[in-house]
Amino acid sequence: MAFKSESVTRRSLLKKTATASALITAPHFVPASALGLAGATPPSDRVTLGGLGIGSRGTRVLQSFLAQSDVQFLAICDVRNDRRETIKSMADQKYGNRDCTMYSEQEELWARKDIDALLIATGDRWHALLSILSARAGKDVYCEKPCSMTVAESRALAATFHQLGRVYQAGTQRRNGTNFVRAYELARSGKLGKLQTLHAEAGPGERWAPLTSHAWLPAEPEPPKQVTDWDRWLGPAPWRPYNSNYIQGRWRGYFDFHGGGILEWGSHTADLCQWVAGMDETAPVEYEPRGMGADSPYSIHCRYANGLRLVLRDKGFLGLGSCHIRYEGDNGWVETADGGKIEVSENLRNENLLVTPEDAREATTNHVRDFVACVKNRRQPRSNALAAGQTHILCHAAYIAFQLGRKLAFDPATDTFVGDAEANRMRSRAMREPWRL
């Protein structure tokens, strides 16, 4: 895509000039930590980080990054000025300086050669495109989920990071959550016997309807661009008039911005099922929706080529928290969720599966640590681009089957539905100009 490189260059030049003037006229204190003194991590060993679109969830992830002694957060880019100011204040307070730079356009952030990686926590419509463009700009990426809006975006995401050799970590932090890891290890150890059926919680229908709305909210006066850049907020999504509800986070549930409860929760829970099944390079070959005509209960019954079954459903779990998973083998079962408690079949009660609530809450920090280590050693983290891409292809295929209300056959080798032209047309969406993959 073409960027407005001239205007970006002028703005960058002005900012550099202003910064240089400030350095000349103002006293400058350099803390010992910046020099690697007093036991601090030397600058050469740090991962430098920038942020794109950091709201409530992104702020919690950023807190985990800021807690890492070998990470330095340098800049925030957001279409909303209030969020730029909030994140800058957060970073400056952490480091005891005023060095965090604010940008309103991502091209300026990509131009920073001193930034190694980006935390992307925008709305879903931006996730895949910003991740891909950031990789092309030479950045590693930690991106919140859901990571894509379509099957095609999912494949492009996986292909781009493979081709460019960049590090990608999807924000599916449960792969590094202690209780979920214990359940994974129990299943992979063979103590459940041969896996038969995997269960992944989809968004509870009364709160996360499986079908999204194609409606538009009524138009409201658009704020000044310097307050909220509405055009950039929309990004690749279809144009619609400004409404403050979108800006305040109530864009979920609308088709152009969101994949409903199937994608929102499946990006976590189906991901854990893909992981335990060793299916990070493929997807199920069959999707059958059930429970149509009501928000809840509903389910999509999936089957892998080897016969293993996966059920995405919103009801029938043990009440252990949100985002339940259940693995069933021919010799037992295990179930866990965000609360941290692990339940197992009677024959496995002697297994040491105790996880403290404190350990269960450390999933995001563990996940961030996994990413930082991989930025340094150039290995693939647990939620790498291929794993995330395949999970999202699964979830998109399930959502397409649910929208159409019929059983679909799918070929993971070509990312196509077998003998269903209507379903195949739903694998991608046009992006609003000038944005494109």
N, C-alpha and C positions, 0 to 999 in steps of 0.2 A: 504494500500500500504506500501511497505517497504521503509524506508528512510536510508540515509547514516549516521546513528546516530554516528558512531565512529568519522568521520571527523568533523561533526558538533560539537561534544563534544570537540575535540582538538581545533578547532577554537574558540569556546566559552571560553575555558580555557585560551588561549593566550590573547584574548581580555580582559578578566577579570583581568589577571595579568598585562597587559599594563595599564589598567585603574587604578588599585591599585597603581602602580608605579607613575603614573601621579599625583594622589591625595597626595602622600607622598612628591613629589619633588616640586609641584607647589602650590602657594597660592590659596586658594579657597574662593570665595566670595559667600555667600548665601543671595540672595535678601529677603527682608521682605515678599514679596508675597509668597515665597516658604514655609514660616513658618506660613502663615495665618495671618500675621500682617498687619497693615495699611489698615484694611478693606478688605483684600483679602480673597478669599475662602480658608478655611483650607484644607491641603492635604487630610485629611480623607473624605472630601466631594467632592473631585474631581473625574472625570472620566478620567482615563489615556488612551491615544489613540496611536495607531501605524498606519502606512500607508503601503499599498501594491499597487505598480504600479501607482504612482500619476503623471499624465500628465496634460494637459491643463484643462480639465473638473474637474479632481480631485483637482487641485490647487484651483479652485474657491470654491469647497466644503470645502477644508481644511481651507481656509480663514474664512469661516463661523464658523468652529470649533474653530479656534484660537481666534475668537472674544468672545467666551464663557468663562466667568471668572472661571467656574467650570470644565474646560477641560484642561488637560496638554498633549501636544503631545510629545512623548518620542522617537520615532524611525521610520525610513523609510526603507522599503525593495523594491528594484527595480532591474530589470535585466540590466538596463542602468545606468552607472556610472554618466553621466551628470545629470540625473534626481535625483539620490541620493544626489548629491552635491547641486542641486538647492533647494530641499526640506529641507535639513539640514540647509542650509543658511537661509531659510525663517523662520524656527522654532527658530534657535539660535538668529536671529535678534529680533524676537518677545519676547523671554524670557531674552535676555541680557546675554546669556551664550553660552557654546559650548557642551551642554549635549545631543543633539539629536544624536542618534546612527544610523549608516548606515549598512544595511545588503544587501547581494546579493541573499540570499536563504531564503525562507519563513519559513523553519523549525527553523531557529535561532530566528525569530520573535515570532513564536508560543511558543517557550520555555521560553519567558519572562513572569514570573509569576506576574510581577508588571504592566502588561498592561491589562486593562479591555476590551477594544474594538478595532476594526480595521476598518479603512476606506479603502475599496477595490475599486480601480478605474482603473484596468487593462483593456485590451481589452475584448470583450464579451466572447471569448473562455474560459477564466479563471474564469468568475464570479461565476457560480454555484459551481464549484469544490472548489475554494478557500474559498467560504462562508461556504460550508459544512465542509471542513477540519478545518477551523478556529473555527467553533462551536464545533467540536470534541476536539479541543485544549483548550476549555473553554473560548472562546472569544465571545462577542457580535459583531454584524456586521452591518455596514452601507455600502451597496454595490451599485455602480452605475448600470444603466440599459443600455441595456436589461440585465436581470438577469440570463438568461439561453439560451442555444443553441437548446434545444429540449424539447418536452413534458416530456420525462422521467427525464431530469434534473430538470424541474420545480417541478415535484411531489417529487423528492428526496429532493429538497431544503425545501419545505413546511414540509415534514415528519420529516426531521432531526431537524429543529428548534423546532417543536412541541415536539418531543420525548426528546430532551435535555433541553428544557426550556430556551433556549437562546433568546436574543432579536435581531430581524432583522428588518432593515428598508431599503427597496428598494429606490433608488435615484429618485423615481417618485415624485418629490417635489411639483408638482401641487396640490396634495391632501392637501397641506398646503399653497397654493397660495390664497390670499384674494379674487380675482375675481372668481376663480373656486369654492371656498367655498361658495360664495354668490349664484352662479348658482345652486350648490348642494342644498343649503338650500331652495331656491325658489322652486325647483322641489320637494324636500321632504316635503315641507309644504303643498303640495296639490294644490298650486295655478296654476299649469299647468294642473290640472285635472289628469286623469289617464294617465300615460306615455304610449305612442304608439310606437315611434321610437327614437332611440338614434343615433347620428351621431358622428363619430370619424375620425379626419383627419389622413390619412396615408401619408407617405412621398411623396411630390409632385413628380410625375413620371419623370419630366425632370431633377430633381436633385437627387432623391433617387429612382432609378429604383426598381420596385417590385421584379424583378428576379435578383439573384446574378450570378456572373461569376464563372465557375469552372476552369478557366485558371490559369496558374502560371506566375509570372513575371520572367524575365531572371535572371540567377544566377549572383551574384556579389561576390567579395572576402569577406569572412566572417571576421568581426573584432575580435580582441582579446577578449577572454571571460571576462576579467576584465573590458572591455569597454562596451560590450553588449553581454550578454549570450544568443545567438540565440536559443539554445536548450530549455532554460527556457522560452524564449519569446514565442516560439511555444506552449509549455506546452502540453495540451491534444490534440491539433489540429494535423492533419496529417503533416508529415514532408514535407518540401519543401525547396529548396535552398534559402539562404539569399538574400534579395534585400532591399536596404535602403529605398525604398518607403514604405514598410510595417512598418518599424521602425518609420518613420516620420508621421505615422497616416493614411496612405493611404491603410490600410487593409480593410476598409469598401468597400462593394460591391463584396467581394470574399466569396463564399459559405462557405469555411472552417472556416471563421472568423466572419461572419456577416449574419443577417437574412433579409437584404434588408429594404426598406422603410416601409414595413408592420410591421415588428417587431420593428425597430428603433423608429418609431413614435407611433405605436400602444401601445408600452409599457407605453407611457404617456397617450394617448387619450382614447384608449379602456379601460385603467385602470380607468379613470374618469367615464366612462359609467358603468363599472362593479360596481363601488362605489355607484353611484346614484341609480342604479337599485337594490341595496341590494343583489348583486350576487357574493360577495367575496368568497363564498364557492362552486361555481359551474361555468359553462361555457355554451355558446350556444350549441344547439343540431343540428344545421344545418348551413352549410357554402356554399354559392354559389358565385363563382367568375364571374365577368363581366368585359368587356373591355379588353379581352385578345387580344394579337397580337400587342399592342402598349404600349409604356411606360406610356402614359397618354392620357385621363383620364382612371382610372380603379377603381374598387370597389369590395368588398366582402360583400354580404348580408347575415347576420346571424340572426338566430331566437332562442330565449330561449324556454324552455319547456312550459312556461306560455303564449307564443304568442308574447311577447315583441320583437321588431325588433331592430337590431343593424347594422348600415351600416358603414363599413370602406371605406373611399373614399378619393381621393387626390384632388378633385376639387369641386367647387360649394359653398364655404363658403363666408362669408361677408368681408373678408380682414381685420380682426382685429389683425393680427399678425400670428405667427406660432402656431401649435398645437391647432387648433380649436376643440371645442366640441359644439354640439347642442342637446338640449333635447326638444322633442316635445310631448305634451300631448293633450288630447281632449279639453283643455280649453286654450291653448297658448303654447308659445315656448320661450326658452332662448338660446343665443349663446355667447360665449366668447372665448378668445385666449390669447396668451402671452402679447399682448399689454395692457391688463388690462381692456379695455372697455367692457361693457356688453350691448348687444342688446336684446330686448324682443318684444313680440307681442304687438300690439296696446293696448289691454285690460290690460296690465301690466305696462304701462308707468309711473304710479304713484308710483311704488315701489321704495324705496330708494336703488339704486344699484350702486351709484357712488364709484369708487375705484381710488385712486390716482396712478399715475405711480410709485411713490416711494413704495407704499404698494404692488403693483403688483410685484415689483422686489425683495421683501423680502421672496419669496417662499422658496428658499434654506435655508436661515437662520432659518425660521420658522420650516422647516422640520428637520434640524439639532437639533434644540431645542427640538422638539418632541422626537427625538431619545435619546438625553442625559437624558431627564426626565424619559424616560422608562427604560433606563439602571439603573437608581437609584431606581425607584419604581417597576420595574419588570412587568409592564403592557405591552400590545401590542401597538405599534405605528400604525399610520394610514396605512402605507404601509408595513405591517407585511409580514412574509414569506408565509402565506396561501393566502393572498390577491394578493401578487406579483406572486405567483406560478399560481394561477387561471387565472390572466390576461395574463400571458405568455403562458399558455396552449391554451387559446383562440387565441392569435396571431400566435402561431405555427400551430394550426389547420387551421387558415385562410390562412397561407402561403402555407401549404401543398395542400389545395384545389386549390390555385392559380397556384402552380407548375403543378399540375395534370390537371388543366383546366376543372374541373368538380365539380358538387355539391356533397357534402359529408354529411352524417349523423354521429353524434358523440354522444357517451354515456359518460357524465361527471362522472358518478359513477365509471367507469372502465378506463377512459382515452383512450378509443378505438373507432375507426371508425367502423360503423356498416356495415358488409358485404363487406369490401374493404381491401383485404390483402396488396395491394400495398401501400395504405395510411398508414396502420398500421406499415409497415416496416420503414416508414419515421418518426416514433415517437421518435426514438433514433439514436444515432451514436456511433460507436466504438471510444474509446479514445486511444491515442497513449501511449504505455508502457513507464514508469511504472504507468501512471496515471489511476485511476479508481475511481468510486464512491463506 
